[in-house]
Amino acid sequence: MIQNAHAAAKKPVVEASSGSTVISLALGCCVMNQNDDVTAYVTNKTEISRLQTLAFFGIKVKLYGGPAQPAISDERGIINKIRRQAEADGSGIWAPMQYENEDNYKSHIRWTGPSF
């Protein structure tokens, strides 16, 4: 997702994830773009050890009340909140939107699948 996203170069990155996606985004943005401004929106049901892992990688954490696996179609959910924030004029953020981003599944075809 980062290789094809020129917006990731300098903008703060915001994603709804508490796992490998946001950690990969943080590492990739830091290495490729010297951008360490990554925020993960995670449910308040997330384990403390997971929050500590995110903090270890320098990821800012914002908690929200909601399901552990947010629904893409939920207009009031965190995914659409992030989308609206990114689309707002002058928001200045890049939201990769992993659940809708073609580059996300293509990276699994290119990298994850062959590793198995």
Backbone bond lengths (Angstrom), bond angles and torsions (degrees), N, CA, C in turn:
res aa  C-N    CA-C-N  psi(-1)  N-CA   C-N-CA  omega(-1)  CA-C   N-CA-C  phi
1 M - - - 1.449 - - 1.527 110.26 -
2 I 1.314 115.93 -34.93 1.465 119.91 -177.30 1.523 111.36 -74.07
3 Q 1.327 117.42 -38.00 1.463 120.77 -178.38 1.517 111.95 -57.82
4 N 1.311 117.66 -35.49 1.462 121.62 -176.56 1.524 113.43 -99.33
5 A 1.302 117.41 4.73 1.465 120.12 -175.99 1.519 110.43 -114.85
6 H 1.293 115.19 95.99 1.463 119.81 178.89 1.523 111.30 -67.23
7 A 1.335 116.42 -22.70 1.461 120.24 178.43 1.522 111.26 -65.51
8 A 1.316 116.85 -23.52 1.463 120.39 -177.56 1.521 112.58 -70.92
9 A 1.312 116.66 -14.42 1.459 120.12 -173.21 1.526 113.30 -58.94
10 K 1.295 117.87 -45.98 1.463 119.70 -173.58 1.528 114.41 -126.24
11 K 1.305 117.93 -16.61 1.460 120.51 -175.42 1.523 111.83 -81.26
12 P 1.330 116.60 150.47 1.463 119.20 170.24 1.531 109.47 -60.71
13 V 1.327 116.36 140.69 1.457 122.44 -178.12 1.524 108.59 -103.16
14 V 1.339 115.90 133.65 1.465 121.65 -179.67 1.521 108.35 -130.79
15 E 1.341 116.84 128.43 1.462 121.43 -179.42 1.524 110.26 -145.93
16 A 1.325 116.05 147.36 1.464 122.12 173.67 1.516 107.23 -89.68
17 S 1.325 116.15 96.82 1.465 120.76 -176.87 1.518 109.20 -167.94
18 S 1.320 115.48 144.28 1.463 119.39 173.61 1.521 110.32 -123.04
19 G 1.319 115.72 14.86 1.456 118.65 -172.53 1.505 114.68 -127.20
20 S 1.316 113.77 -145.96 1.457 120.83 -172.25 1.524 113.09 -63.95
21 T 1.331 117.72 -28.88 1.470 118.80 -179.10 1.520 111.29 -63.70
22 V 1.313 117.55 -51.07 1.468 119.06 -177.01 1.532 110.92 -70.72
23 I 1.324 117.67 -32.25 1.464 119.61 175.98 1.526 109.75 -65.56
24 S 1.320 116.75 -43.72 1.470 120.52 177.14 1.519 111.32 -62.71
25 L 1.325 116.97 -41.45 1.465 120.35 177.35 1.524 110.48 -60.48
26 A 1.327 116.48 -44.58 1.462 120.20 -178.92 1.527 111.07 -62.51
27 L 1.323 116.36 -46.22 1.465 119.72 179.86 1.526 111.32 -65.53
28 G 1.324 116.22 -45.41 1.459 120.31 -179.65 1.516 112.64 -62.83
29 C 1.320 116.60 -44.79 1.471 119.85 179.80 1.523 110.94 -63.67
30 C 1.314 116.58 -39.21 1.460 120.18 -179.62 1.529 111.04 -66.86
31 V 1.319 116.89 -46.89 1.466 121.17 -176.75 1.524 111.80 -72.32
32 M 1.336 117.02 -46.11 1.466 120.52 -173.71 1.520 113.40 -81.74
33 N 1.332 116.67 -31.23 1.467 119.39 -171.12 1.526 114.32 -127.42
34 Q 1.315 117.68 4.82 1.464 121.34 -174.87 1.530 110.98 51.08
35 N 1.316 115.61 38.31 1.463 122.19 -179.12 1.522 107.72 -115.00
36 D 1.331 116.61 111.03 1.460 119.88 -179.64 1.527 112.33 -108.31
37 D 1.319 116.73 18.31 1.465 121.59 -177.74 1.530 109.99 -96.05
38 V 1.337 116.25 82.67 1.460 122.39 -177.92 1.523 108.91 -123.31
39 T 1.331 115.32 130.11 1.464 121.96 178.02 1.512 109.61 -120.19
40 A 1.332 115.71 132.38 1.464 121.89 176.75 1.521 108.82 -109.88
41 Y 1.322 116.04 125.94 1.457 120.87 170.52 1.517 106.74 -89.72
42 V 1.332 115.96 119.73 1.461 120.88 -178.65 1.523 109.65 -129.37
43 T 1.319 114.92 149.70 1.454 120.06 179.69 1.531 110.66 -65.78
44 N 1.314 115.29 150.93 1.459 119.44 178.70 1.532 111.95 -70.83
45 K 1.303 117.23 1.20 1.466 122.34 176.15 1.537 111.84 -92.83
46 T 1.313 116.97 0.63 1.465 122.21 -177.90 1.530 110.52 -69.24
47 E 1.331 115.59 137.65 1.464 120.70 -179.93 1.526 111.28 -64.89
48 I 1.311 115.57 147.76 1.461 121.25 -179.59 1.527 110.77 -59.24
49 S 1.327 117.67 -38.65 1.470 119.75 -179.80 1.525 111.20 -61.41
50 R 1.319 117.15 -35.27 1.474 121.09 178.11 1.525 109.50 -68.92
51 L 1.320 117.53 -42.16 1.465 121.16 177.82 1.531 110.27 -62.14
52 Q 1.322 116.53 -38.73 1.466 120.62 178.06 1.529 111.02 -65.87
53 T 1.320 116.61 -37.43 1.466 120.27 177.67 1.523 110.65 -63.66
54 L 1.328 116.47 -44.63 1.465 120.09 178.19 1.525 110.45 -60.69
55 A 1.326 116.51 -44.09 1.466 120.61 179.27 1.531 110.91 -63.09
56 F 1.327 117.23 -37.32 1.466 121.53 178.13 1.527 111.10 -56.98
57 F 1.326 116.08 -37.63 1.464 120.75 -179.73 1.531 112.41 -86.49
58 G 1.316 117.54 8.56 1.456 121.44 176.40 1.515 114.61 78.88
59 I 1.317 116.61 16.35 1.463 121.50 -178.19 1.522 109.27 -85.88
60 K 1.322 115.73 129.00 1.462 120.35 174.21 1.525 107.87 -74.90
61 V 1.316 116.88 139.40 1.461 121.39 -176.78 1.521 109.92 -115.81
62 K 1.330 114.93 131.71 1.466 121.82 173.35 1.523 106.69 -121.28
63 L 1.313 116.43 122.07 1.457 121.08 179.65 1.519 110.72 -87.71
64 Y 1.322 115.63 145.40 1.460 121.11 173.99 1.518 108.39 -137.23
65 G 1.314 116.23 152.75 1.456 121.33 175.09 1.512 108.84 -85.67
66 G 1.293 116.28 124.01 1.451 119.61 -179.06 1.507 110.88 165.47
67 P 1.322 115.82 -179.61 1.461 120.21 -177.11 1.534 112.37 -67.47
68 A 1.330 115.17 152.39 1.464 120.27 178.51 1.525 111.25 -63.66
69 Q 1.321 116.94 -34.29 1.466 121.86 176.54 1.524 107.67 -113.82
70 P 1.332 117.90 95.73 1.465 120.05 -176.17 1.524 112.36 -67.11
71 A 1.316 115.22 145.76 1.466 120.92 178.00 1.525 109.53 -83.69
72 I 1.314 115.78 131.06 1.463 120.95 179.55 1.520 110.61 -62.09
73 S 1.322 116.65 -35.07 1.464 121.22 -174.61 1.526 113.62 -83.31
74 D 1.319 118.87 -5.60 1.462 121.54 -178.41 1.528 109.62 -75.13
75 E 1.315 116.12 106.86 1.471 120.76 -177.20 1.526 112.54 -62.20
76 R 1.328 117.36 -25.21 1.465 120.70 179.57 1.525 112.15 -97.51
77 G 1.336 116.57 1.13 1.459 121.13 -176.36 1.517 113.50 -80.72
78 I 1.314 114.29 172.89 1.458 120.86 -174.55 1.525 113.10 -65.76
79 I 1.328 117.70 -34.44 1.468 119.83 -178.99 1.520 110.48 -63.31
80 N 1.313 117.26 -45.51 1.465 119.99 179.19 1.519 112.12 -72.18
81 K 1.321 117.09 -29.50 1.467 119.63 175.27 1.531 109.79 -63.41
82 I 1.323 116.38 -44.28 1.466 120.34 178.76 1.524 110.27 -65.35
83 R 1.334 117.15 -41.86 1.472 120.73 178.66 1.529 110.45 -58.47
84 R 1.323 116.53 -48.35 1.472 119.91 -179.91 1.525 110.85 -61.91
85 Q 1.312 116.48 -39.47 1.462 120.43 178.90 1.529 110.49 -63.08
86 A 1.325 117.13 -43.89 1.469 121.11 -179.19 1.521 111.98 -67.74
87 E 1.327 116.52 -34.03 1.463 120.67 -178.16 1.522 113.15 -81.64
88 A 1.316 117.26 -13.61 1.462 120.89 -179.13 1.526 109.67 -63.57
89 D 1.311 115.65 140.01 1.462 120.30 178.73 1.523 109.73 -57.29
90 G 1.302 115.07 128.16 1.455 120.38 175.99 1.514 114.93 72.32
91 S 1.337 117.74 17.84 1.466 119.19 -177.86 1.525 111.30 -64.31
92 G 1.319 116.46 -34.94 1.451 120.30 177.09 1.513 115.27 71.91
93 I 1.334 118.33 17.23 1.458 119.75 177.98 1.523 110.77 -117.26
94 W 1.327 115.27 159.39 1.461 121.41 171.57 1.516 107.58 -115.19
95 A 1.315 116.41 123.14 1.458 122.73 177.48 1.525 108.03 -113.58
96 P 1.328 118.89 106.49 1.465 121.44 -177.49 1.524 113.98 -62.80
97 M 1.320 117.99 -26.01 1.472 122.95 178.59 1.529 110.52 55.07
98 Q 1.321 116.41 63.09 1.463 122.62 -173.55 1.524 114.36 -52.22
99 Y 1.319 117.95 -33.53 1.462 120.23 -175.81 1.524 112.78 -74.60
100 E 1.319 117.19 -16.20 1.459 121.42 -177.88 1.525 112.53 -120.31
101 N 1.300 117.18 -4.59 1.453 122.07 -172.57 1.531 110.65 -86.38
102 E 1.324 116.48 117.10 1.469 121.45 179.57 1.523 112.17 -55.73
103 D 1.310 116.45 -36.29 1.461 119.70 -178.78 1.525 111.80 -63.60
104 N 1.331 117.66 -24.92 1.460 120.50 179.10 1.524 110.76 -65.28
105 Y 1.327 117.08 -54.53 1.464 117.68 -178.61 1.530 111.70 -70.15
106 K 1.331 116.98 -31.17 1.467 118.92 178.01 1.528 111.51 -65.38
107 S 1.327 116.55 -33.46 1.466 118.99 177.88 1.525 110.84 -66.60
108 H 1.329 116.58 -32.36 1.468 119.09 177.10 1.529 110.65 -69.37
109 I 1.317 116.46 -36.50 1.466 119.77 176.84 1.528 109.82 -65.37
110 R 1.329 115.72 -42.28 1.471 120.00 -176.20 1.529 113.03 -75.71
111 W 1.344 117.15 -42.17 1.463 120.29 -170.79 1.530 114.25 -110.54
112 T 1.323 117.21 -51.55 1.462 120.10 -172.83 1.521 112.06 -68.96
113 G 1.329 116.64 -50.86 1.462 120.91 -177.99 1.518 113.76 -54.31
114 P 1.335 118.02 -53.05 1.466 119.19 -179.37 1.535 113.75 -60.58
115 S 1.325 117.38 -25.05 1.466 118.84 -179.47 1.524 112.10 -70.16
116 F 1.341 115.62 -19.59 1.464 118.90 177.79 1.503 109.56 -84.48
